[in-house]
Amino acid sequence: MADENLQNSPHSVEAFTADGNMSDLTSLIQGVLQQTQDRFQHMSDQIIRRIDDMTQRIDDLEKNISDLLQSNQVDQPPAGSN
């Protein structure tokens, strides 16, 4: 009974083939897939840019910490020279 309803449905593959709309269905599916791929590519590009930005910030922070440690060692007399 369910198979019979599916075959008679205007949205079944057979209905698209019988109406000659298979190319329309294919184009619609390809369009949706392309939009989905474009959205994922855009999100992926954003994530990569944010990771690159975070990497640069971490590198800058490490350099600043290193500079502070080096300047702190030069400015302070060694412990025990009192």
Residue pairs with C-beta under 8 A, 6 or more apart in sequence:
6 12
7 14
9 15
13 22
13 25
16 22
16 24
16 25
